[in-house]
Amino acid sequence: MGGRKLHKTPYVAQLFVENQNVYHWKIDSSELSIECNESKNGIELYHKGNNPMQLEINQVIEIVQILEGLIN
């Protein structure tokens, strides 16, 4: 079967940077940000960059954990 090979990177530390409840991931030449907007009672996601983002499983796990924390 010819499919994509998953690149497995060992999880050694957090991959995000937190600044005043805004979480940022720098991935190649792009940046993903998550922010809780209490005035709109919601969570905002921002993407900066021209290329599609390929997230590692570690980044996806962190995003889910952060979203769970922001929701609670």
All heavy atoms as TSV, in Angstrom:
chain	resi	resn	atom	element	x	y	z
A	1	MET	N	N	0.840	-1.182	0.000
A	1	MET	CA	C	0.000	0.000	0.000
A	1	MET	C	C	0.879	1.238	0.000
A	1	MET	O	O	1.755	1.372	0.844
A	1	MET	CB	C	-0.859	0.016	1.260
A	1	MET	CG	C	-2.215	-0.597	1.037
A	1	MET	SD	S	-3.338	-0.308	2.408
A	1	MET	CE	C	-2.611	-1.224	3.726
A	2	GLY	N	N	0.626	2.136	-0.889
A	2	GLY	CA	C	1.391	3.369	-0.939
A	2	GLY	C	C	0.628	4.510	-0.304
A	2	GLY	O	O	-0.242	5.094	-0.913
A	3	GLY	N	N	0.914	4.805	0.905
A	3	GLY	CA	C	0.254	5.895	1.610
A	3	GLY	C	C	1.290	6.794	2.243
A	3	GLY	O	O	2.491	6.604	2.086
A	4	ARG	N	N	0.799	7.768	2.958
A	4	ARG	CA	C	1.712	8.670	3.657
A	4	ARG	C	C	2.330	7.956	4.841
A	4	ARG	O	O	1.671	7.221	5.555
A	4	ARG	CB	C	0.954	9.883	4.192
A	4	ARG	CG	C	0.586	10.868	3.173
A	4	ARG	CD	C	0.109	12.098	3.889
A	4	ARG	NE	N	-0.600	12.955	2.980
A	4	ARG	CZ	C	-1.107	14.096	3.327
A	4	ARG	NH1	N	-1.027	14.522	4.551
A	4	ARG	NH2	N	-1.727	14.843	2.453
A	5	LYS	N	N	3.601	8.201	5.041
A	5	LYS	CA	C	4.268	7.691	6.228
A	5	LYS	C	C	4.135	8.741	7.319
A	5	LYS	O	O	4.378	9.917	7.087
A	5	LYS	CB	C	5.742	7.421	5.952
A	5	LYS	CG	C	5.983	6.227	5.069
A	5	LYS	CD	C	7.456	5.934	4.979
A	5	LYS	CE	C	7.697	4.715	4.125
A	5	LYS	NZ	N	9.111	4.384	4.039
A	6	LEU	N	N	3.735	8.288	8.491
A	6	LEU	CA	C	3.626	9.208	9.616
A	6	LEU	C	C	4.995	9.393	10.230
A	6	LEU	O	O	5.708	8.431	10.497
A	6	LEU	CB	C	2.653	8.669	10.663
A	6	LEU	CG	C	1.206	8.573	10.234
A	6	LEU	CD1	C	0.380	7.945	11.346
A	6	LEU	CD2	C	0.659	9.939	9.903
A	7	HIS	N	N	5.348	10.645	10.449
A	7	HIS	CA	C	6.608	10.974	11.100
A	7	HIS	C	C	6.351	11.024	12.595
A	7	HIS	O	O	5.586	11.850	13.069
A	7	HIS	CB	C	7.124	12.318	10.597
A	7	HIS	CG	C	8.369	12.769	11.285
A	7	HIS	ND1	N	9.547	12.102	11.159
A	7	HIS	CD2	C	8.601	13.812	12.112
A	7	HIS	CE1	C	10.460	12.719	11.877
A	7	HIS	NE2	N	9.909	13.754	12.467
A	8	LYS	N	N	6.937	10.109	13.337
A	8	LYS	CA	C	6.710	10.054	14.777
A	8	LYS	C	C	7.861	10.756	15.486
A	8	LYS	O	O	9.005	10.347	15.373
A	8	LYS	CB	C	6.588	8.610	15.244
A	8	LYS	CG	C	5.371	7.925	14.675
A	8	LYS	CD	C	5.239	6.531	15.219
A	8	LYS	CE	C	4.021	5.858	14.620
A	8	LYS	NZ	N	3.832	4.513	15.104
A	9	THR	N	N	7.522	11.808	16.199
A	9	THR	CA	C	8.503	12.546	16.969
A	9	THR	C	C	8.241	12.281	18.440
A	9	THR	O	O	7.102	12.430	18.883
A	9	THR	CB	C	8.382	14.058	16.697
A	9	THR	OG1	O	8.530	14.280	15.301
A	9	THR	CG2	C	9.430	14.845	17.453
A	10	PRO	N	N	9.250	11.896	19.197
A	10	PRO	CA	C	9.004	11.665	20.620
A	10	PRO	C	C	8.583	12.953	21.316
A	10	PRO	O	O	9.103	14.027	21.018
A	10	PRO	CB	C	10.347	11.167	21.152
A	10	PRO	CG	C	11.341	11.381	20.085
A	10	PRO	CD	C	10.619	11.683	18.814
A	11	TYR	N	N	7.617	12.814	22.222
A	11	TYR	CA	C	7.118	13.974	22.965
A	11	TYR	C	C	8.056	14.245	24.123
A	11	TYR	O	O	8.208	13.421	25.017
A	11	TYR	CB	C	5.710	13.677	23.481
A	11	TYR	CG	C	5.071	14.868	24.127
A	11	TYR	CD1	C	4.520	15.865	23.349
A	11	TYR	CD2	C	5.035	15.008	25.501
A	11	TYR	CE1	C	3.936	16.974	23.924
A	11	TYR	CE2	C	4.454	16.105	26.084
A	11	TYR	CZ	C	3.898	17.092	25.293
A	11	TYR	OH	O	3.333	18.183	25.857
A	12	VAL	N	N	8.741	15.394	24.083
A	12	VAL	CA	C	9.699	15.713	25.137
A	12	VAL	C	C	9.297	16.945	25.942
A	12	VAL	O	O	9.742	17.112	27.069
A	12	VAL	CB	C	11.125	15.910	24.561
A	12	VAL	CG1	C	11.651	14.593	24.019
A	12	VAL	CG2	C	11.140	16.959	23.477
A	13	ALA	N	N	8.500	17.808	25.384
A	13	ALA	CA	C	8.093	19.022	26.096
A	13	ALA	C	C	6.934	19.650	25.347
A	13	ALA	O	O	6.611	19.246	24.236
A	13	ALA	CB	C	9.260	20.011	26.182
A	14	GLN	N	N	6.328	20.650	25.964
A	14	GLN	CA	C	5.227	21.330	25.278
A	14	GLN	C	C	5.738	21.988	24.007
A	14	GLN	O	O	6.876	22.429	23.934
A	14	GLN	CB	C	4.569	22.357	26.188
A	14	GLN	CG	C	5.426	23.568	26.483
A	14	GLN	CD	C	4.778	24.485	27.504
A	14	GLN	OE1	O	4.005	24.047	28.317
A	14	GLN	NE2	N	5.115	25.746	27.454
A	15	LEU	N	N	4.878	22.039	23.025
A	15	LEU	CA	C	5.254	22.597	21.732
A	15	LEU	C	C	4.675	23.988	21.533
A	15	LEU	O	O	5.027	24.679	20.598
A	15	LEU	CB	C	4.767	21.670	20.612
A	15	LEU	CG	C	5.297	20.240	20.693
A	15	LEU	CD1	C	4.611	19.367	19.662
A	15	LEU	CD2	C	6.791	20.221	20.490
A	16	PHE	N	N	3.778	24.412	22.433
A	16	PHE	CA	C	3.137	25.707	22.287
A	16	PHE	C	C	3.811	26.746	23.163
A	16	PHE	O	O	4.546	26.416	24.084
A	16	PHE	CB	C	1.644	25.626	22.632
A	16	PHE	CG	C	1.373	25.352	24.095
A	16	PHE	CD1	C	1.258	26.386	25.001
A	16	PHE	CD2	C	1.227	24.060	24.546
A	16	PHE	CE1	C	1.014	26.139	26.336
A	16	PHE	CE2	C	0.974	23.801	25.880
A	16	PHE	CZ	C	0.874	24.843	26.782
A	17	VAL	N	N	3.533	28.004	22.867
A	17	VAL	CA	C	3.969	29.122	23.688
A	17	VAL	C	C	2.711	29.845	24.138
A	17	VAL	O	O	1.840	30.149	23.314
A	17	VAL	CB	C	4.878	30.086	22.880
A	17	VAL	CG1	C	5.235	31.301	23.702
A	17	VAL	CG2	C	6.120	29.367	22.402
A	18	GLU	N	N	2.595	30.090	25.443
A	18	GLU	CA	C	1.418	30.781	25.966
A	18	GLU	C	C	1.781	32.225	26.274
A	18	GLU	O	O	2.808	32.505	26.855
A	18	GLU	CB	C	0.911	30.109	27.242
A	18	GLU	CG	C	-0.312	30.793	27.810
A	18	GLU	CD	C	-0.756	30.176	29.127
A	18	GLU	OE1	O	-0.112	29.246	29.612
A	18	GLU	OE2	O	-1.741	30.665	29.669
A	19	ASN	N	N	0.909	33.141	25.848
A	19	ASN	CA	C	1.097	34.556	26.133
A	19	ASN	C	C	-0.272	35.149	26.420
A	19	ASN	O	O	-1.072	35.336	25.503
A	19	ASN	CB	C	1.764	35.255	24.942
A	19	ASN	CG	C	2.037	36.712	25.213
A	19	ASN	OD1	O	1.945	37.177	26.345
A	19	ASN	ND2	N	2.369	37.450	24.177
A	20	GLN	N	N	-0.569	35.407	27.680
A	20	GLN	CA	C	-1.837	36.010	28.095
A	20	GLN	C	C	-3.036	35.217	27.569
A	20	GLN	O	O	-3.934	35.758	26.925
A	20	GLN	CB	C	-1.911	37.461	27.661
A	20	GLN	CG	C	-0.839	38.317	28.281
A	20	GLN	CD	C	-0.879	39.751	27.783
A	20	GLN	OE1	O	-1.576	40.068	26.828
A	20	GLN	NE2	N	-0.146	40.620	28.435
A	21	ASN	N	N	-3.065	33.918	27.851
A	21	ASN	CA	C	-4.150	33.026	27.446
A	21	ASN	C	C	-4.336	32.906	25.934
A	21	ASN	O	O	-5.409	32.560	25.470
A	21	ASN	CB	C	-5.475	33.405	28.108
A	21	ASN	CG	C	-5.493	32.997	29.556
A	21	ASN	OD1	O	-4.769	32.091	29.974
A	21	ASN	ND2	N	-6.312	33.656	30.346
A	22	VAL	N	N	-3.307	33.218	25.183
A	22	VAL	CA	C	-3.296	32.950	23.749
A	22	VAL	C	C	-2.189	31.923	23.527
A	22	VAL	O	O	-1.069	32.104	23.984
A	22	VAL	CB	C	-3.025	34.223	22.917
A	22	VAL	CG1	C	-3.003	33.900	21.440
A	22	VAL	CG2	C	-4.061	35.290	23.207
A	23	TYR	N	N	-2.538	30.843	22.850
A	23	TYR	CA	C	-1.594	29.747	22.641
A	23	TYR	C	C	-1.143	29.749	21.184
A	23	TYR	O	O	-1.963	29.872	20.283
A	23	TYR	CB	C	-2.268	28.415	22.986
A	23	TYR	CG	C	-2.726	28.375	24.426
A	23	TYR	CD1	C	-3.967	28.884	24.794
A	23	TYR	CD2	C	-1.900	27.867	25.416
A	23	TYR	CE1	C	-4.387	28.873	26.118
A	23	TYR	CE2	C	-2.312	27.841	26.741
A	23	TYR	CZ	C	-3.557	28.352	27.090
A	23	TYR	OH	O	-3.969	28.347	28.399
A	24	HIS	N	N	0.173	29.637	20.972
A	24	HIS	CA	C	0.749	29.732	19.626
A	24	HIS	C	C	1.597	28.500	19.328
A	24	HIS	O	O	2.340	28.042	20.178
A	24	HIS	CB	C	1.678	30.951	19.511
A	24	HIS	CG	C	1.031	32.246	19.795
A	24	HIS	ND1	N	0.262	32.909	18.874
A	24	HIS	CD2	C	1.028	33.016	20.901
A	24	HIS	CE1	C	-0.171	34.038	19.405
A	24	HIS	NE2	N	0.276	34.113	20.631
A	25	TRP	N	N	1.464	28.025	18.102
A	25	TRP	CA	C	2.332	26.984	17.581
A	25	TRP	C	C	2.997	27.534	16.331
A	25	TRP	O	O	2.324	27.961	15.409
A	25	TRP	CB	C	1.542	25.736	17.178
A	25	TRP	CG	C	1.003	24.962	18.329
A	25	TRP	CD1	C	1.560	23.873	18.921
A	25	TRP	CD2	C	-0.212	25.200	19.021
A	25	TRP	NE1	N	0.766	23.424	19.939
A	25	TRP	CE2	C	-0.337	24.232	20.027
A	25	TRP	CE3	C	-1.221	26.160	18.912
A	25	TRP	CZ2	C	-1.405	24.182	20.893
A	25	TRP	CZ3	C	-2.291	26.124	19.778
A	25	TRP	CH2	C	-2.377	25.131	20.758
A	26	LYS	N	N	4.330	27.520	16.291
A	26	LYS	CA	C	5.061	27.895	15.084
A	26	LYS	C	C	5.438	26.607	14.378
A	26	LYS	O	O	6.135	25.769	14.931
A	26	LYS	CB	C	6.292	28.717	15.433
A	26	LYS	CG	C	5.911	30.061	15.986
A	26	LYS	CD	C	7.069	31.018	15.991
A	26	LYS	CE	C	6.545	32.314	16.603
A	26	LYS	NZ	N	7.009	33.466	15.974
A	27	ILE	N	N	4.930	26.467	13.165
A	27	ILE	CA	C	5.136	25.254	12.399
A	27	ILE	C	C	5.649	25.661	11.025
A	27	ILE	O	O	4.929	26.292	10.251
A	27	ILE	CB	C	3.819	24.462	12.283
A	27	ILE	CG1	C	3.288	24.149	13.688
A	27	ILE	CG2	C	4.016	23.213	11.459
A	27	ILE	CD1	C	1.840	23.773	13.734
A	28	ASP	N	N	6.906	25.311	10.776
A	28	ASP	CA	C	7.561	25.719	9.537
A	28	ASP	C	C	7.430	27.237	9.382
A	28	ASP	O	O	7.871	27.978	10.226
A	28	ASP	CB	C	7.009	24.951	8.343
A	28	ASP	CG	C	7.271	23.447	8.459
A	28	ASP	OD1	O	8.317	23.076	9.011
A	28	ASP	OD2	O	6.427	22.663	8.015
A	29	SER	N	N	6.782	27.704	8.319
A	29	SER	CA	C	6.658	29.154	8.110
A	29	SER	C	C	5.257	29.640	8.470
A	29	SER	O	O	4.875	30.748	8.095
A	29	SER	CB	C	6.978	29.492	6.661
A	29	SER	OG	O	6.059	28.842	5.805
A	30	SER	N	N	4.495	28.842	9.198
A	30	SER	CA	C	3.132	29.213	9.576
A	30	SER	C	C	3.001	29.303	11.092
A	30	SER	O	O	3.866	28.851	11.832
A	30	SER	CB	C	2.137	28.176	9.055
A	30	SER	OG	O	2.156	28.115	7.659
A	31	GLU	N	N	1.901	29.892	11.526
A	31	GLU	CA	C	1.618	29.991	12.957
A	31	GLU	C	C	0.130	29.760	13.182
A	31	GLU	O	O	-0.717	30.285	12.462
A	31	GLU	CB	C	2.012	31.369	13.479
A	31	GLU	CG	C	1.833	31.511	14.966
A	31	GLU	CD	C	2.329	32.850	15.480
A	31	GLU	OE1	O	3.330	33.368	14.951
A	31	GLU	OE2	O	1.697	33.378	16.403
A	32	LEU	N	N	-0.180	28.954	14.196
A	32	LEU	CA	C	-1.550	28.687	14.605
A	32	LEU	C	C	-1.731	29.268	15.994
A	32	LEU	O	O	-0.874	29.097	16.853
A	32	LEU	CB	C	-1.816	27.181	14.631
A	32	LEU	CG	C	-3.179	26.736	15.150
A	32	LEU	CD1	C	-4.284	27.177	14.195
A	32	LEU	CD2	C	-3.210	25.223	15.334
A	33	SER	N	N	-2.843	29.980	16.218
A	33	SER	CA	C	-3.124	30.572	17.526
A	33	SER	C	C	-4.531	30.204	17.964
A	33	SER	O	O	-5.447	30.145	17.152
A	33	SER	CB	C	-3.016	32.096	17.466
A	33	SER	OG	O	-1.730	32.494	17.077
A	34	ILE	N	N	-4.680	29.966	19.267
A	34	ILE	CA	C	-5.984	29.713	19.886
A	34	ILE	C	C	-6.156	30.731	20.995
A	34	ILE	O	O	-5.255	30.927	21.808
A	34	ILE	CB	C	-6.062	28.298	20.472
A	34	ILE	CG1	C	-5.943	27.248	19.373
A	34	ILE	CG2	C	-7.361	28.108	21.256
A	34	ILE	CD1	C	-5.932	25.833	19.894
A	35	GLU	N	N	-7.325	31.350	21.014
A	35	GLU	CA	C	-7.605	32.366	22.035
A	35	GLU	C	C	-9.049	32.206	22.513
A	35	GLU	O	O	-9.957	31.951	21.726
A	35	GLU	CB	C	-7.420	33.754	21.426
A	35	GLU	CG	C	-7.680	34.886	22.377
A	35	GLU	CD	C	-7.414	36.234	21.741
A	35	GLU	OE1	O	-6.991	36.291	20.567
A	35	GLU	OE2	O	-7.631	37.248	22.427
A	36	CYS	N	N	-9.239	32.349	23.809
A	36	CYS	CA	C	-10.584	32.321	24.374
A	36	CYS	C	C	-11.121	33.744	24.360
A	36	CYS	O	O	-10.513	34.656	24.915
A	36	CYS	CB	C	-10.542	31.777	25.794
A	36	CYS	SG	S	-12.165	31.640	26.541
A	37	ASN	N	N	-12.264	33.943	23.710
A	37	ASN	CA	C	-12.891	35.263	23.645
A	37	ASN	C	C	-14.113	35.230	24.550
A	37	ASN	O	O	-15.183	34.767	24.171
A	37	ASN	CB	C	-13.284	35.588	22.205
A	37	ASN	CG	C	-13.801	36.995	22.064
A	37	ASN	OD1	O	-14.392	37.553	22.975
A	37	ASN	ND2	N	-13.584	37.576	20.898
A	38	GLU	N	N	-13.930	35.714	25.781
A	38	GLU	CA	C	-15.005	35.652	26.767
A	38	GLU	C	C	-16.168	36.576	26.420
A	38	GLU	O	O	-17.308	36.268	26.729
A	38	GLU	CB	C	-14.456	35.965	28.152
A	38	GLU	CG	C	-13.517	34.873	28.650
A	38	GLU	CD	C	-12.968	35.151	30.026
A	38	GLU	OE1	O	-13.517	36.012	30.736
A	38	GLU	OE2	O	-11.984	34.488	30.392
A	39	SER	N	N	-15.887	37.673	25.752
A	39	SER	CA	C	-16.976	38.596	25.407
A	39	SER	C	C	-17.920	37.989	24.369
A	39	SER	O	O	-19.103	38.299	24.344
A	39	SER	CB	C	-16.421	39.934	24.903
A	39	SER	OG	O	-15.728	39.760	23.681
A	40	LYS	N	N	-17.400	37.114	23.512
A	40	LYS	CA	C	-18.226	36.437	22.513
A	40	LYS	C	C	-18.593	35.021	22.955
A	40	LYS	O	O	-19.245	34.293	22.224
A	40	LYS	CB	C	-17.495	36.375	21.168
A	40	LYS	CG	C	-17.303	37.732	20.529
A	40	LYS	CD	C	-16.630	37.576	19.188
A	40	LYS	CE	C	-16.419	38.924	18.516
A	40	LYS	NZ	N	-15.747	38.786	17.225
A	41	ASN	N	N	-18.121	34.641	24.152
A	41	ASN	CA	C	-18.368	33.304	24.689
A	41	ASN	C	C	-17.952	32.229	23.693
A	41	ASN	O	O	-18.724	31.334	23.352
A	41	ASN	CB	C	-19.834	33.131	25.094
A	41	ASN	CG	C	-20.021	31.917	25.980
A	41	ASN	OD1	O	-19.092	31.497	26.647
A	41	ASN	ND2	N	-21.211	31.352	25.973
A	42	GLY	N	N	-16.719	32.343	23.209
A	42	GLY	CA	C	-16.252	31.379	22.225
A	42	GLY	C	C	-14.742	31.280	22.181
A	42	GLY	O	O	-14.029	31.973	22.893
A	43	ILE	N	N	-14.274	30.400	21.339
A	43	ILE	CA	C	-12.848	30.175	21.134
A	43	ILE	C	C	-12.526	30.557	19.695
A	43	ILE	O	O	-13.242	30.182	18.767
A	43	ILE	CB	C	-12.490	28.707	21.401
A	43	ILE	CG1	C	-12.741	28.392	22.882
A	43	ILE	CG2	C	-11.047	28.412	21.015
A	43	ILE	CD1	C	-12.641	26.935	23.215
A	44	GLU	N	N	-11.453	31.326	19.526
A	44	GLU	CA	C	-11.063	31.781	18.195
A	44	GLU	C	C	-9.767	31.099	17.775
A	44	GLU	O	O	-8.833	30.992	18.567
A	44	GLU	CB	C	-10.894	33.297	18.192
A	44	GLU	CG	C	-12.184	34.033	18.498
A	44	GLU	CD	C	-12.027	35.539	18.550
A	44	GLU	OE1	O	-10.893	36.035	18.588
A	44	GLU	OE2	O	-13.071	36.216	18.555
A	45	LEU	N	N	-9.733	30.639	16.543
A	45	LEU	CA	C	-8.540	30.034	15.961
A	45	LEU	C	C	-8.033	30.932	14.846
A	45	LEU	O	O	-8.819	31.394	14.018
A	45	LEU	CB	C	-8.859	28.655	15.378
A	45	LEU	CG	C	-9.390	27.610	16.344
A	45	LEU	CD1	C	-9.873	26.392	15.582
A	45	LEU	CD2	C	-8.332	27.218	17.342
A	46	TYR	N	N	-6.726	31.159	14.816
A	46	TYR	CA	C	-6.126	31.992	13.776
A	46	TYR	C	C	-4.990	31.222	13.119
A	46	TYR	O	O	-4.252	30.501	13.779
A	46	TYR	CB	C	-5.547	33.281	14.375
A	46	TYR	CG	C	-6.547	34.146	15.073
A	46	TYR	CD1	C	-6.673	34.112	16.454
A	46	TYR	CD2	C	-7.370	35.001	14.353
A	46	TYR	CE1	C	-7.601	34.919	17.099
A	46	TYR	CE2	C	-8.295	35.801	14.987
A	46	TYR	CZ	C	-8.405	35.757	16.367
A	46	TYR	OH	O	-9.326	36.543	17.012
A	47	HIS	N	N	-4.848	31.415	11.827
A	47	HIS	CA	C	-3.750	30.817	11.081
A	47	HIS	C	C	-3.057	31.917	10.291
A	47	HIS	O	O	-3.710	32.665	9.567
A	47	HIS	CB	C	-4.276	29.727	10.136
A	47	HIS	CG	C	-3.216	29.194	9.222
A	47	HIS	ND1	N	-3.135	29.565	7.910
A	47	HIS	CD2	C	-2.192	28.345	9.437
A	47	HIS	CE1	C	-2.114	28.951	7.350
A	47	HIS	NE2	N	-1.522	28.203	8.259
A	48	LYS	N	N	-1.736	32.010	10.453
A	48	LYS	CA	C	-0.929	32.941	9.663
A	48	LYS	C	C	0.024	32.116	8.823
A	48	LYS	O	O	0.688	31.231	9.334
A	48	LYS	CB	C	-0.105	33.862	10.569
A	48	LYS	CG	C	-0.893	34.865	11.334
A	48	LYS	CD	C	0.060	35.719	12.154
A	48	LYS	CE	C	-0.681	36.577	13.139
A	48	LYS	NZ	N	0.244	37.302	14.017
A	49	GLY	N	N	0.077	32.440	7.549
A	49	GLY	CA	C	0.997	31.737	6.666
A	49	GLY	C	C	0.325	31.392	5.353
A	49	GLY	O	O	-0.892	31.471	5.220
A	50	ASN	N	N	1.132	31.002	4.397
A	50	ASN	CA	C	0.623	30.699	3.063
A	50	ASN	C	C	0.530	29.213	2.774
A	50	ASN	O	O	-0.122	28.814	1.825
A	50	ASN	CB	C	1.522	31.356	2.004
A	50	ASN	CG	C	1.462	32.858	2.101
A	50	ASN	OD1	O	0.433	33.423	2.417
A	50	ASN	ND2	N	2.592	33.512	1.863
A	51	ASN	N	N	1.190	28.402	3.572
A	51	ASN	CA	C	1.228	26.968	3.309
A	51	ASN	C	C	0.239	26.226	4.203
A	51	ASN	O	O	-0.045	26.657	5.311
A	51	ASN	CB	C	2.641	26.424	3.573
A	51	ASN	CG	C	3.650	27.046	2.639
A	51	ASN	OD1	O	3.349	27.329	1.487
A	51	ASN	ND2	N	4.853	27.281	3.139
A	52	PRO	N	N	-0.259	25.092	3.734
A	52	PRO	CA	C	-1.097	24.255	4.605
A	52	PRO	C	C	-0.278	23.793	5.807
A	52	PRO	O	O	0.924	23.563	5.692
A	52	PRO	CB	C	-1.473	23.062	3.729
A	52	PRO	CG	C	-1.150	23.449	2.340
A	52	PRO	CD	C	-0.107	24.512	2.411
A	53	MET	N	N	-0.923	23.665	6.952
A	53	MET	CA	C	-0.223	23.235	8.154
A	53	MET	C	C	-0.331	21.723	8.292
A	53	MET	O	O	-1.404	21.163	8.119
A	53	MET	CB	C	-0.822	23.896	9.388
A	53	MET	CG	C	-0.656	25.387	9.397
A	53	MET	SD	S	-1.190	26.106	10.943
A	53	MET	CE	C	0.224	25.728	11.942
A	54	GLN	N	N	0.775	21.100	8.597
A	54	GLN	CA	C	0.779	19.676	8.890
A	54	GLN	C	C	1.129	19.536	10.362
A	54	GLN	O	O	2.272	19.733	10.768
A	54	GLN	CB	C	1.776	18.951	8.005
A	54	GLN	CG	C	1.366	19.001	6.555
A	54	GLN	CD	C	2.246	18.155	5.677
A	54	GLN	OE1	O	3.216	17.566	6.124
A	54	GLN	NE2	N	1.912	18.096	4.410
A	55	LEU	N	N	0.111	19.208	11.155
A	55	LEU	CA	C	0.290	19.120	12.594
A	55	LEU	C	C	0.792	17.741	12.987
A	55	LEU	O	O	0.348	16.732	12.454
A	55	LEU	CB	C	-1.037	19.390	13.308
A	55	LEU	CG	C	-1.662	20.756	13.063
A	55	LEU	CD1	C	-3.040	20.817	13.695
A	55	LEU	CD2	C	-0.778	21.849	13.615
A	56	GLU	N	N	1.710	17.720	13.944
A	56	GLU	CA	C	2.155	16.465	14.529
A	56	GLU	C	C	1.111	16.033	15.554
A	56	GLU	O	O	0.375	16.862	16.094
A	56	GLU	CB	C	3.508	16.641	15.203
A	56	GLU	CG	C	4.618	16.972	14.238
A	56	GLU	CD	C	5.953	17.138	14.940
A	56	GLU	OE1	O	6.036	16.853	16.156
A	56	GLU	OE2	O	6.904	17.554	14.270
A	57	ILE	N	N	1.080	14.745	15.850
A	57	ILE	CA	C	0.101	14.242	16.802
A	57	ILE	C	C	0.273	14.927	18.164
A	57	ILE	O	O	-0.705	15.200	18.849
A	57	ILE	CB	C	0.169	12.692	16.919
A	57	ILE	CG1	C	-1.005	12.154	17.725
A	57	ILE	CG2	C	1.488	12.247	17.525
A	57	ILE	CD1	C	-2.323	12.279	17.049
A	58	ASN	N	N	1.502	15.240	18.544
A	58	ASN	CA	C	1.738	15.933	19.814
A	58	ASN	C	C	1.041	17.288	19.835
A	58	ASN	O	O	0.487	17.705	20.858
A	58	ASN	CB	C	3.233	16.135	20.050
A	58	ASN	CG	C	3.992	14.847	20.099
A	58	ASN	OD1	O	3.426	13.780	20.285
A	58	ASN	ND2	N	5.290	14.932	19.915
A	59	GLN	N	N	1.071	18.000	18.720
A	59	GLN	CA	C	0.424	19.303	18.636
A	59	GLN	C	C	-1.089	19.150	18.704
A	59	GLN	O	O	-1.772	19.930	19.360
A	59	GLN	CB	C	0.844	20.014	17.357
A	59	GLN	CG	C	2.308	20.394	17.386
A	59	GLN	CD	C	2.863	20.706	16.016
A	59	GLN	OE1	O	2.555	20.049	15.032
A	59	GLN	NE2	N	3.707	21.721	15.956
A	60	VAL	N	N	-1.618	18.137	18.054
A	60	VAL	CA	C	-3.059	17.905	18.087
A	60	VAL	C	C	-3.506	17.586	19.512
A	60	VAL	O	O	-4.523	18.101	19.991
A	60	VAL	CB	C	-3.454	16.769	17.117
A	60	VAL	CG1	C	-4.927	16.418	17.262
A	60	VAL	CG2	C	-3.129	17.158	15.686
A	61	ILE	N	N	-2.734	16.776	20.219
A	61	ILE	CA	C	-3.068	16.446	21.608
A	61	ILE	C	C	-3.059	17.703	22.464
A	61	ILE	O	O	-3.965	17.927	23.276
A	61	ILE	CB	C	-2.101	15.382	22.157
A	61	ILE	CG1	C	-2.359	14.047	21.443
A	61	ILE	CG2	C	-2.236	15.235	23.668
A	61	ILE	CD1	C	-1.306	12.992	21.691
A	62	GLU	N	N	-2.052	18.538	22.302
A	62	GLU	CA	C	-2.002	19.789	23.063
A	62	GLU	C	C	-3.200	20.676	22.754
A	62	GLU	O	O	-3.797	21.268	23.655
A	62	GLU	CB	C	-0.709	20.560	22.759
A	62	GLU	CG	C	0.501	19.980	23.404
A	62	GLU	CD	C	1.752	20.805	23.136
A	62	GLU	OE1	O	1.776	21.618	22.193
A	62	GLU	OE2	O	2.710	20.612	23.887
A	63	ILE	N	N	-3.570	20.775	21.490
A	63	ILE	CA	C	-4.707	21.611	21.098
A	63	ILE	C	C	-5.976	21.103	21.773
A	63	ILE	O	O	-6.743	21.890	22.335
A	63	ILE	CB	C	-4.852	21.637	19.561
A	63	ILE	CG1	C	-3.693	22.425	18.949
A	63	ILE	CG2	C	-6.190	22.237	19.152
A	63	ILE	CD1	C	-3.569	22.280	17.448
A	64	VAL	N	N	-6.195	19.795	21.740
A	64	VAL	CA	C	-7.392	19.235	22.374
A	64	VAL	C	C	-7.373	19.509	23.877
A	64	VAL	O	O	-8.384	19.911	24.466
A	64	VAL	CB	C	-7.500	17.718	22.082
A	64	VAL	CG1	C	-8.571	17.064	22.930
A	64	VAL	CG2	C	-7.768	17.487	20.606
A	65	GLN	N	N	-6.225	19.337	24.523
A	65	GLN	CA	C	-6.129	19.579	25.957
A	65	GLN	C	C	-6.387	21.046	26.291
A	65	GLN	O	O	-7.083	21.369	27.261
A	65	GLN	CB	C	-4.756	19.151	26.481
A	65	GLN	CG	C	-4.563	17.656	26.476
A	65	GLN	CD	C	-3.156	17.254	26.807
A	65	GLN	OE1	O	-2.210	18.023	26.664
A	65	GLN	NE2	N	-2.993	16.001	27.242
A	66	ILE	N	N	-5.877	21.955	25.495
A	66	ILE	CA	C	-6.093	23.376	25.719
A	66	ILE	C	C	-7.568	23.727	25.513
A	66	ILE	O	O	-8.166	24.444	26.309
A	66	ILE	CB	C	-5.179	24.230	24.822
A	66	ILE	CG1	C	-3.743	24.107	25.324
A	66	ILE	CG2	C	-5.631	25.684	24.772
A	66	ILE	CD1	C	-2.715	24.659	24.392
A	67	LEU	N	N	-8.171	23.194	24.452
A	67	LEU	CA	C	-9.595	23.443	24.203
A	67	LEU	C	C	-10.449	22.929	25.356
A	67	LEU	O	O	-11.377	23.599	25.795
A	67	LEU	CB	C	-10.035	22.823	22.879
A	67	LEU	CG	C	-9.467	23.468	21.620
A	67	LEU	CD1	C	-9.829	22.651	20.402
A	67	LEU	CD2	C	-9.956	24.898	21.481
A	68	GLU	N	N	-10.131	21.744	25.865
A	68	GLU	CA	C	-10.862	21.209	27.014
A	68	GLU	C	C	-10.720	22.134	28.220
A	68	GLU	O	O	-11.675	22.382	28.939
A	68	GLU	CB	C	-10.375	19.817	27.373
A	68	GLU	CG	C	-10.800	18.743	26.414
A	68	GLU	CD	C	-10.224	17.373	26.729
A	68	GLU	OE1	O	-9.193	17.291	27.444
A	68	GLU	OE2	O	-10.807	16.388	26.262
A	69	GLY	N	N	-9.512	22.646	28.457
A	69	GLY	CA	C	-9.282	23.560	29.577
A	69	GLY	C	C	-10.023	24.881	29.414
A	69	GLY	O	O	-10.536	25.438	30.382
A	70	LEU	N	N	-10.089	25.381	28.195
A	70	LEU	CA	C	-10.773	26.652	27.952
A	70	LEU	C	C	-12.291	26.508	28.077
A	70	LEU	O	O	-12.976	27.445	28.461
A	70	LEU	CB	C	-10.407	27.194	26.567
A	70	LEU	CG	C	-8.966	27.664	26.379
A	70	LEU	CD1	C	-8.698	28.013	24.925
A	70	LEU	CD2	C	-8.651	28.844	27.283
A	71	ILE	N	N	-12.793	25.326	27.734
A	71	ILE	CA	C	-14.225	25.102	27.795
A	71	ILE	C	C	-14.690	24.965	29.249
A	71	ILE	O	O	-15.771	25.414	29.609
A	71	ILE	CB	C	-14.611	23.841	26.983
A	71	ILE	CG1	C	-14.420	24.151	25.505
A	71	ILE	CG2	C	-16.041	23.413	27.253
A	71	ILE	CD1	C	-14.513	22.937	24.606
A	72	ASN	N	N	-13.866	24.359	30.091
A	72	ASN	CA	C	-14.247	24.130	31.491
A	72	ASN	C	C	-14.089	25.340	32.319
A	72	ASN	O	O	-13.670	26.213	32.508
A	72	ASN	CB	C	-13.452	22.983	32.091
A	72	ASN	CG	C	-13.798	21.679	31.394
A	72	ASN	OD1	O	-14.906	21.479	30.947
A	72	ASN	ND2	N	-12.824	20.791	31.301
